[in-house]
Amino acid sequence: MSQKKRIAIVGGGISGLSCAYALRNDPNLEVVLFEKQARIGGHSHSISYTPPGSDQSFWIDTGFLVFNERTYPRLIHFFDELKVPVAKSEMSFAVSIPRKNGTALEWAGDTINTLFAQRRNLLSWKFWGMVIDILRFNALCKKLAKTNAIANSPEISVEDFLQKNRLGLPFRDWYLLPMVGAIWSCTTQEMLKFPILTLAQFCENHGLLDIVNRPQWFTVKGGSREYVHRVLDKLKEKGIPVLMDGIHYLTRHANGVDLHLNSGQIKTFDEVVLACHSDEALSIIQDPTENEQQILGSIPYKNNIAYVHSDESQLPAEKKVWAAWNYASNTPVGQGLDDSSAVCVHYLINKLQPIPVDLKEHQVIVTLNPHTLPKQDKIFQTIEYSHPLFDTQAIAAQKLLPNIQGKHKVWFCGAWTGYGFHEDGFKSGELIASEIMRNAHF
């Protein structure tokens, strides 16, 4: 009987979990999952929230929140297999940009009523210009996504595309950059460098270029912890250990890969899956190849601080504008957007996840990078997240990933291999698992 191949998976986020789950039944493999944090899940981070003045708690998510059937097919199948409870959610979007007089330009995309929540905008030619340019942009991007019209020039940026097609500043500053910044948690400067072809394909796939017939969004009932616990139960059934220990560094040799753990131990494996962020993966490898340095180093990450709180003053002043995602600028109308400041988005959990009926009057908010901190007595918890930054260099590096996958006993997976979302993370872990199993049998 041949000896089992020992596989280490480094990282307990969606990619590491999907990889371990896919490998769990292979009799030729011995799998171990490592996680440096005190919890498993990565961006699947549920917390028990207690509203101010209440003694009742309920679970909310602070990272991964929503998914849909159109663009998360593998994740949907995964959840169905695990019998994960889900509930309908919404993906409404609002924008709030201060004016010099102390008020703000505010609108939301739900209905005509929320679009023109501020009736004065009915008489604003700049606002109407934004609306018209949204329709123009949608049509242009639909054509771009379907025809791959600039496939030979993928380096064209959002900024170049806007200038070429004479899309106005109100459209750029009041709609597009807020939307892109909210989706990818990046600065204005980073948004403008984003490859337009990638953006067009993403928006088309996610129904963001449609005014009607947008996909129904869902959330995990009881928090994403529900699916994480189910995966861990399946791994436990198969005897796959989950070790809460980080990797200080790894070294490769003729007989395999040595993992030097933060605890001081050294464990040897035949192959290692680095299911962590690209920058973390590069820092773990003590002897990276030139290709590994170039590819992993081209996809950086940026830290963002999330505040879980109940301070309603952080939301748009116009209550009818309140949406699931609320973008807030700190630069007055007409002055563009601050190139360097991190994007500020207020996620209104009441619109995203089920809240107990008797507590629905309590607004639960997760704010990413607030311009002014929520009131201290209304802050429940702060959490640090990291998000990948995508530009033309990063997109080009993604296409070169096959050149380093498994070549030197190390595999790479993570949401950063795609658009940066849960479906991307899940698919990347599943893909690496299939490659490992295929190699193990030949």
NORKA-V172581 format. One record per residue. RES is the residue in one small letter. SS is DSSP state (H for helix, E for strand, - for the rest). PHI is phi in radians with two decimals (999 if undefined). PSI is psi in radians with two decimals (NA if undefined). Layout:
res=(RES | RES)
ss=(SS | SS)
phi=(PHI | PHI)
psi=(PSI | PSI)
//
This chain:
res=(m | s | q | k | k | r | i | a | i | v | g | g | g | i | s | g | l | s | c | a | y | a | l | r | n | d | p | n | l | e | v | v | l | f | e | k | q | a | r | i | g | g | h | s | h | s | i | s | y | t | p | p | g | s | d | q | s | f | w | i | d | t | g | f | l | v | f | n | e | r | t | y | p | r | l | i | h | f | f | d | e | l | k | v | p | v | a | k | s | e | m | s | f | a | v | s | i | p | r | k | n | g | t | a | l | e | w | a | g | d | t | i | n | t | l | f | a | q | r | r | n | l | l | s | w | k | f | w | g | m | v | i | d | i | l | r | f | n | a | l | c | k | k | l | a | k | t | n | a | i | a | n | s | p | e | i | s | v | e | d | f | l | q | k | n | r | l | g | l | p | f | r | d | w | y | l | l | p | m | v | g | a | i | w | s | c | t | t | q | e | m | l | k | f | p | i | l | t | l | a | q | f | c | e | n | h | g | l | l | d | i | v | n | r | p | q | w | f | t | v | k | g | g | s | r | e | y | v | h | r | v | l | d | k | l | k | e | k | g | i | p | v | l | m | d | g | i | h | y | l | t | r | h | a | n | g | v | d | l | h | l | n | s | g | q | i | k | t | f | d | e | v | v | l | a | c | h | s | d | e | a | l | s | i | i | q | d | p | t | e | n | e | q | q | i | l | g | s | i | p | y | k | n | n | i | a | y | v | h | s | d | e | s | q | l | p | a | e | k | k | v | w | a | a | w | n | y | a | s | n | t | p | v | g | q | g | l | d | d | s | s | a | v | c | v | h | y | l | i | n | k | l | q | p | i | p | v | d | l | k | e | h | q | v | i | v | t | l | n | p | h | t | l | p | k | q | d | k | i | f | q | t | i | e | y | s | h | p | l | f | d | t | q | a | i | a | a | q | k | l | l | p | n | i | q | g | k | h | k | v | w | f | c | g | a | w | t | g | y | g | f | h | e | d | g | f | k | s | g | e | l | i | a | s | e | i | m | r | n | a | h | f)
ss=(- | - | - | - | E | E | E | E | E | E | - | - | - | H | H | H | H | H | H | H | H | H | H | - | - | - | - | - | E | E | E | E | E | E | - | - | - | - | - | - | - | - | - | - | - | E | E | E | E | E | - | - | - | - | - | - | E | E | E | E | E | - | - | - | - | - | E | E | - | - | - | - | H | H | H | H | H | H | H | H | H | H | - | - | - | E | E | E | E | - | - | - | E | E | E | E | E | E | - | - | - | - | - | E | E | E | E | E | - | - | - | H | H | H | H | - | - | - | H | H | H | H | H | - | H | H | H | H | H | H | H | H | H | H | H | H | H | H | H | H | H | H | H | H | H | H | H | - | - | - | H | H | H | - | - | - | E | H | H | H | H | H | H | H | - | - | - | - | H | H | H | H | H | H | H | H | H | H | H | H | H | H | H | H | - | - | - | H | H | H | H | H | H | - | E | H | H | H | H | H | H | H | H | H | H | - | - | - | - | - | - | - | - | - | - | - | E | E | E | E | - | - | - | - | H | H | H | H | H | H | H | H | H | H | H | H | H | - | - | - | E | E | E | - | - | - | E | E | E | E | E | E | E | - | - | E | E | E | E | E | E | - | - | - | - | E | E | E | E | - | E | E | E | E | - | - | - | H | H | H | H | H | H | H | E | - | - | - | - | H | H | H | H | H | H | H | H | - | - | - | E | E | E | E | E | E | E | E | E | - | - | H | H | H | - | - | - | - | H | H | H | - | - | - | E | E | E | E | - | - | - | - | - | - | - | - | - | - | - | - | - | - | - | E | E | E | E | E | H | H | H | H | - | - | - | - | H | H | H | - | - | - | - | - | E | E | E | E | - | - | - | - | - | - | - | H | H | H | E | E | E | E | E | E | E | E | E | E | - | - | - | H | H | H | H | H | H | H | H | - | H | H | H | - | - | - | - | - | - | E | E | E | - | - | H | H | H | - | - | - | - | H | H | H | H | H | H | H | H | H | H | H | H | H | H | H | H | H | H | H | - | -)
phi=(999 | -1.27 | -1.28 | -1.18 | -1.43 | -1.58 | -2.11 | -1.81 | -1.99 | -1.79 | 2.14 | -1.82 | -1.45 | -1.04 | -1.21 | -1.13 | -1.16 | -1.18 | -1.15 | -1.10 | -1.09 | -1.22 | -1.55 | -1.07 | -1.69 | -1.37 | -1.23 | -1.55 | -2.12 | -2.07 | -1.90 | -2.28 | -1.86 | -1.97 | -2.49 | -1.42 | -1.36 | -1.44 | -2.47 | -1.70 | 2.35 | 1.09 | -1.31 | -1.44 | -2.19 | -1.60 | -2.24 | -1.49 | -1.80 | -2.07 | -1.09 | -0.98 | 1.39 | -2.06 | -1.91 | -1.80 | -1.99 | -2.64 | -1.54 | -2.29 | -1.80 | -2.12 | -2.16 | -1.16 | -2.18 | -2.38 | -2.73 | -2.47 | -1.24 | -1.23 | -1.97 | -2.20 | -1.10 | -1.22 | -1.14 | -1.04 | -1.06 | -1.04 | -1.12 | -1.09 | -1.11 | -1.54 | 0.99 | -1.36 | -1.26 | -2.25 | -2.44 | -1.17 | -2.30 | -2.43 | -2.25 | -1.27 | -2.39 | -2.27 | -2.25 | -2.33 | -2.22 | -1.15 | -1.81 | -1.14 | -1.51 | 1.69 | -1.57 | -2.58 | -1.47 | -2.37 | -2.78 | -2.42 | -1.66 | -1.08 | -2.45 | -1.06 | -1.13 | -1.41 | -1.07 | -1.92 | -1.02 | -1.67 | -1.04 | -1.08 | -1.20 | -1.11 | -1.81 | -1.69 | -1.18 | -1.18 | -1.17 | -1.11 | -1.09 | -1.06 | -1.06 | -1.11 | -1.21 | -1.07 | -1.13 | -1.11 | -1.05 | -1.02 | -1.15 | -1.10 | -1.27 | -1.06 | -1.12 | -1.11 | -1.16 | -1.43 | -1.76 | 0.93 | -1.01 | -2.05 | -1.01 | -1.45 | -2.36 | -1.16 | -1.39 | -1.07 | -1.61 | -1.00 | -1.04 | -1.09 | -1.13 | -1.10 | -1.17 | -1.07 | -1.73 | 0.92 | -1.48 | -1.27 | -1.12 | -1.00 | -1.08 | -1.13 | -1.50 | -1.79 | -2.32 | -1.13 | -1.15 | -1.02 | -1.16 | -1.12 | -1.09 | -1.18 | -1.20 | -1.88 | 0.91 | -2.25 | -1.38 | -1.01 | -1.05 | -1.21 | -1.10 | -1.16 | -1.45 | -1.07 | -1.16 | -1.14 | -1.12 | -1.11 | -1.10 | -1.08 | -1.15 | -1.10 | -1.10 | -1.13 | -1.09 | -1.65 | 1.27 | -1.38 | -1.70 | -1.82 | -1.43 | -2.16 | 1.01 | -1.36 | -1.17 | -1.33 | -1.72 | -2.31 | -2.40 | -1.40 | -1.23 | 1.58 | 1.64 | -1.11 | -0.98 | -1.06 | -1.34 | -1.06 | -1.09 | -1.16 | -1.12 | -1.07 | -1.11 | -1.15 | -1.18 | -1.11 | -1.02 | -1.66 | 1.28 | -1.48 | -1.28 | -2.03 | -1.78 | -1.50 | -2.64 | -1.56 | -1.80 | -1.22 | -2.90 | -2.21 | -2.24 | -1.90 | -2.59 | -1.06 | -1.68 | 2.56 | -2.29 | -1.69 | -1.74 | -1.66 | -1.42 | -1.09 | -1.34 | 1.79 | -1.31 | -2.17 | -2.15 | -1.86 | -2.34 | -1.30 | -2.51 | -2.27 | -1.85 | -1.58 | -1.66 | -2.37 | -1.10 | -1.02 | -1.21 | -1.17 | -1.03 | -1.13 | -1.25 | -1.34 | -1.34 | -1.27 | -2.20 | -1.13 | -1.29 | -1.07 | -1.13 | -1.09 | -1.08 | -1.16 | -1.27 | -1.16 | -1.26 | -1.57 | -2.15 | -1.36 | -2.12 | -2.24 | -1.43 | -2.35 | -1.76 | -1.90 | -1.94 | -1.66 | -2.72 | -2.29 | -1.47 | -1.15 | -1.16 | -1.32 | -1.42 | -0.95 | -1.12 | -1.37 | -1.10 | -1.17 | -1.49 | -0.84 | -2.31 | -1.14 | -2.02 | -2.16 | -1.43 | -2.27 | -1.72 | -2.02 | -1.88 | -1.01 | -0.90 | 1.63 | -1.90 | 1.24 | -2.23 | -1.14 | -1.13 | -1.86 | -1.30 | -1.17 | -1.16 | -1.94 | -2.33 | -1.85 | -1.61 | -1.56 | -1.07 | -0.99 | -1.61 | -1.76 | -2.37 | -1.10 | -1.99 | -0.87 | -0.92 | -1.33 | -2.09 | -1.16 | -1.30 | -1.47 | -1.44 | -1.85 | -2.21 | -1.99 | -1.87 | -1.71 | 0.94 | -1.12 | -1.23 | -2.20 | -1.14 | -1.04 | -0.98 | -0.98 | -1.32 | -1.92 | -1.45 | -1.69 | -2.89 | -2.07 | -2.41 | -1.79 | -2.11 | -2.16 | -2.22 | -1.23 | -1.87 | -1.88 | -2.36 | -1.06 | -1.17 | -1.17 | -1.10 | -1.13 | -1.14 | -0.99 | -1.20 | -1.65 | -0.94 | -0.97 | -1.22 | -2.10 | -1.22 | 1.22 | -1.19 | -2.25 | 1.22 | -2.21 | -2.02 | -2.27 | -2.62 | 2.78 | -1.07 | -1.16 | -1.36 | -2.18 | -1.54 | 1.73 | -1.99 | -1.06 | -1.06 | -1.12 | -1.11 | -1.10 | -1.10 | -1.17 | -1.16 | -1.13 | -1.11 | -1.12 | -1.05 | -1.13 | -1.16 | -1.13 | -1.15 | -1.09 | -1.20 | -1.22 | -1.78 | -2.27)
psi=(2.24 | 2.64 | 2.49 | 2.53 | 2.26 | 2.18 | 2.21 | 2.36 | 2.08 | 1.88 | 2.15 | 0.49 | -2.88 | -0.65 | -0.80 | -0.69 | -0.75 | -0.63 | -0.84 | -0.72 | -0.74 | -0.50 | -0.17 | -0.50 | -0.01 | 2.02 | -0.23 | -0.01 | 2.55 | 1.96 | 2.41 | 2.32 | 2.28 | 2.48 | 2.21 | -0.42 | 3.02 | -0.01 | 2.79 | 2.55 | -0.45 | -2.12 | -0.15 | 1.48 | 1.66 | 2.47 | 2.66 | 1.98 | 2.34 | 1.99 | 2.62 | 2.33 | 0.09 | 2.69 | 0.18 | 2.31 | 2.72 | 2.80 | 2.34 | 2.81 | 2.61 | -0.13 | -1.69 | 2.19 | -0.78 | 2.81 | 2.87 | 2.86 | -0.51 | -0.78 | 0.03 | 0.84 | -0.71 | -0.69 | -0.71 | -0.80 | -0.74 | -0.84 | -0.68 | -0.74 | -0.63 | -0.05 | 0.82 | 2.23 | 2.36 | 2.82 | 2.70 | 2.54 | -3.04 | 2.79 | 0.85 | 2.72 | 2.34 | 2.70 | 2.38 | 2.07 | 2.16 | 2.61 | 2.82 | -0.40 | 0.12 | -0.20 | -2.88 | 2.63 | 2.09 | 2.42 | 2.81 | 2.74 | 0.17 | -1.00 | 3.03 | -0.62 | -0.70 | -0.53 | -0.75 | 0.77 | -0.60 | 1.80 | -0.43 | -0.41 | -0.28 | -0.44 | 0.14 | 2.02 | -0.49 | -0.71 | -0.76 | -0.58 | -0.70 | -0.82 | -0.81 | -0.70 | -0.51 | -0.80 | -0.71 | -0.81 | -0.78 | -0.78 | -0.75 | -0.75 | -0.58 | -0.80 | -0.73 | -0.79 | -0.64 | -0.55 | -0.16 | 0.74 | -0.46 | 0.62 | -0.52 | -0.11 | 1.03 | -0.16 | -0.09 | 2.20 | 2.95 | -0.77 | -0.80 | -0.72 | -0.74 | -0.76 | -0.76 | -0.66 | 0.18 | 0.77 | 2.23 | 2.91 | -0.70 | -0.74 | -0.79 | -0.86 | -0.45 | -0.19 | -1.14 | -0.94 | -0.69 | -0.74 | -0.86 | -0.72 | -0.69 | -0.67 | -0.79 | 0.11 | 0.91 | 2.90 | 2.94 | -0.78 | -0.73 | -0.63 | -0.76 | -0.44 | -0.18 | 2.40 | 2.20 | -0.60 | -0.75 | -0.74 | -0.77 | -0.76 | -0.72 | -0.85 | -0.68 | -0.81 | -0.59 | 0.13 | 0.29 | -0.17 | 0.06 | 2.40 | -0.59 | 2.99 | 0.68 | 2.69 | 2.61 | 2.30 | 2.66 | 2.86 | 2.80 | 2.13 | 2.19 | 0.05 | 2.73 | -0.26 | -0.48 | -0.76 | -0.61 | -0.80 | -0.67 | -0.69 | -0.79 | -0.64 | -0.72 | -0.67 | -0.69 | -0.68 | -0.58 | 0.09 | 0.40 | 2.00 | 2.52 | 1.92 | 2.15 | 1.35 | 2.41 | 2.90 | 2.05 | -0.85 | 2.90 | 2.62 | 2.54 | 2.52 | -3.13 | -0.54 | 0.03 | -2.54 | 2.26 | 2.21 | 2.08 | 1.85 | 2.76 | -0.45 | -0.15 | -0.23 | 2.76 | 2.16 | 2.41 | 2.38 | 2.80 | -0.72 | 2.73 | 2.38 | 2.03 | 1.61 | 0.99 | -3.12 | 2.67 | -0.74 | -0.60 | -0.73 | -0.78 | -0.67 | -0.42 | -0.62 | 2.03 | -0.52 | 1.08 | 2.51 | 2.95 | -0.70 | -0.73 | -0.75 | -0.79 | -0.82 | -0.92 | -0.61 | -0.22 | -0.05 | 1.44 | 2.95 | 2.72 | 2.38 | 2.45 | 2.46 | 2.24 | 2.32 | 2.19 | 2.10 | -3.10 | 0.42 | 1.72 | -0.33 | -0.25 | -0.38 | 2.92 | 2.55 | -0.63 | 1.87 | -0.56 | -0.25 | -0.31 | 2.27 | 3.12 | -0.76 | 2.19 | 1.85 | 2.40 | 2.21 | 2.77 | 0.15 | 2.19 | 2.66 | 2.33 | -0.14 | 0.32 | -2.68 | 2.57 | 2.12 | -0.51 | -0.31 | 2.49 | 2.58 | 2.46 | 2.11 | 2.35 | 2.00 | 2.05 | 1.76 | -0.53 | -0.52 | -0.25 | -0.59 | 2.70 | 2.29 | 2.40 | 2.38 | -0.76 | -0.02 | 0.18 | -0.35 | -0.24 | 2.07 | 2.15 | 2.13 | 2.38 | 1.99 | 2.23 | 2.12 | 1.08 | 2.53 | -0.69 | 2.44 | 2.53 | 2.75 | 2.35 | -0.69 | -0.06 | -0.01 | 2.22 | -0.70 | 2.63 | 2.49 | 2.43 | 2.25 | 2.78 | 2.43 | 2.49 | 2.59 | 2.12 | 2.16 | -3.01 | -0.61 | -0.71 | -0.75 | -0.70 | -0.68 | -0.66 | -0.69 | -0.30 | -0.03 | -0.69 | -0.40 | -0.30 | -0.09 | 2.00 | 0.08 | -0.58 | 0.82 | 0.15 | 2.37 | 2.74 | 2.34 | 2.81 | 2.87 | -0.42 | -0.23 | -0.20 | -2.22 | -0.14 | 0.24 | 3.07 | -0.71 | -0.70 | -0.76 | -0.76 | -0.85 | -0.66 | -0.70 | -0.71 | -0.70 | -0.79 | -0.67 | -0.74 | -0.65 | -0.73 | -0.76 | -0.68 | -0.75 | -0.56 | -0.36 | 0.02 | NA)
//
